[in-house]
Amino acid sequence: MSQKEDVYFTESKSDEKEHSLTRKNAFRERLKKRIKDYVAESNNQTNTDQKLSNKFPDVSQRLRKGKLIKNAINQLDAAKELNHNYSELSEQKPSKASNLNSDYISPPTIAAPEKIHPFTTTLPLNGVPISHLTEWELYAGTTFGDDTNTSISAGGILKLDGKVIESLTKDNVYTVDQKGSYLQLQRIRETRQIAVTRNEPHTMLGMQMQMSFTASCLVGENIEGKKCSYTPGLITDRDSLDPDFFVPTRIVQTANMNEVVTPESLASMELPGFQTGASGQQVGLDLYFPNTGAFPGNSQGNQVFYERKEEIQNTQIGLYSQVRQVVKANQNRAVIGRTIRGFGLVTDSDNLLLNSAVQLGNLVLPDVKPRLEGSTGKVNTNINRNLFLAANTVRIPTSSYTFYHAGIGSAESLKPNIKRKSQIPRARFNSVWVGISPIVERRIEKINRYQPTGEQRIIADGGGEGGVDSNVDLLSVVSGENFSSNEIEDFYGQIYLTNFAQDVNLVTGNRFVEEIKYYPHISFTGNIMGSLDSLKYYTGIITGKTIKAYAGGDYTRNFGNLNISTGAVGYINPDRDYYSQVFGSISQRIGSSRKANLVLSSRFNYALDRENRIGKIESEAPASLVTVGARASLGNLSLGIVNYFDDILPNSVERTLRADLAINFSKYFRLSGYYAPVNKASSRSRYGATAKLRLGRKYNSPTMSVSWTNNYYDLGKDSQGIKLGFTDNIFQVLFRFGAPGNPFDKVDNKQILRRKRKNLIDRLLRRKYR
């Protein structure tokens, strides 16, 4: 054996492992290079196909109140994903299944979630935006104040199941069928009470009288040697005291006149103190009257003061929803069909049976399945974004919950010859919505009661008991008959009297009560959405104690940096919440930079027939307004000011001048505040601030916000000229988070590709060196 061979066989095991690892790394690098070249070639082909699409900018759509879904509605990325998915389907070789079903090039197949762009699956569900990527969201919060009770709010949404199915027919119809079921829990307001009271210190007087009178029986059978009661048994039921004036409303009769008293009861009565009997027998009088009269002033003072208290009670609503959205595209156009079925339960609802009956319609109403004819050419996957915007911005009644929503829309797809936004075709979407909407029932109640501010204290008491040999002298008069201890043999009597006083406030005033009830509501609505304008139209009926019918519409137009909108709605049987109005707005943006610009704006709202009475009491409710405002943005700083005019339209809100400031200290922390130096309204918010912290940059990153508002309520003067003004500081804490981080952004396909490439390399290495 040569020296080399001797050296080789004497190498350590670690050297042998190092040599093997070197060979593996060399194979890994060759495999990486081959995959990298393949990916680069695929990307170059995709970039070539998207030259036309890259002319269109990103578009974002606000789908949730106060929340901007960043990067959610990107037409170009959505078209790219659709085109990629379609290419994969069209290049598939016909399988056995497709041979059996001659209608398909690619039969319906469940698509991987990362292949579908969320823009094409985003939709609002009971006020919450979701996409096929949404898994769950959770929120919790609390609100409290100086004169406002603490209310808790919590809720969220959970996806139970979901899938997206793709297919391609031989006549060139590409279909994306989205299905999902979701469970939602929300906290909604049930009642709101505002009490304004006058509190005058009083001293309330009361008394307790206890008496029994037993002696030898005079009438009845077998009465020899027995004793009877010469008073009926009467005892005040203390649970029946009126909660406002502490007057007993029930006195229980426990024994009859001339009822034979048992030896056990007689023995008990002769014990010290007042006794009514034993072994369940109760004879005599035990009468308790906590309020026999009152006079002004008490030991705590005599100063009159006023209070304002607000109390809010919430209830839960649980919702189970099934969502289905079908999108089809051919060579020239695309259609969309959307169906939402909801089943909801509002706890403590007076209309539980009625609302449950309306939900039964979900079982018989059909799914919307849009029809689209085939085409001779290949599918145009550059679907018009206005189709999705029209469906997502169609009018849905606010603060309402969906039991059934079915809509269908269509739009021509984008063509290569489109050069300007104005050339992008409009999309149309029409739907029917069935659900429940809130009806607020209001009333004003009188307040007149005593409120205890201290414990009862005895101011005088006395009494005694005894028989023939005592100085007790009793006279009982029942039904006109007199019974005297001097005339009846072997008597025994008890008599005790206690007088006491208690510090109270005489509380008088009014209580404003709002009760929120949910009633069935049906609405027909449509939307014509263009890239520069949109037209919405709607009509519907809200049931309740009084049926309300309405019809309306609004139009919005964009002229570059100038935006104009106007609209109107009319109601039959209007109230303070649903009333006829004409509205409009105009805004002009100066400067094209996002970080440095000035926006001038004005808007108006003319309330035509808002109800101004609560029951039989006239109560003004101004809702008309005309405003002029401006907002300047400079980097991370935003400053706004707006003025409300009160002398242009009738029944206008009072004159108000309000300024606000917002500062983004970073991508994660924002501080904002406002101040109203001029506000003539009787109930007004003078100033406030909000701090928002987000632990991440994504939509569902854990977010906490803390807000504070200072409210002032001017109720004029009382009959003695005392000014009635109240200040209430309201605090609110909210917390929200969910998964995935951003369900409205497309999945990072590069990251997925890297992960798949690594898994492939590891799998091949394991197979080669197994």
Disulfide bonds with the S-S distance in Angstrom:
Cys217-Cys228 1.91
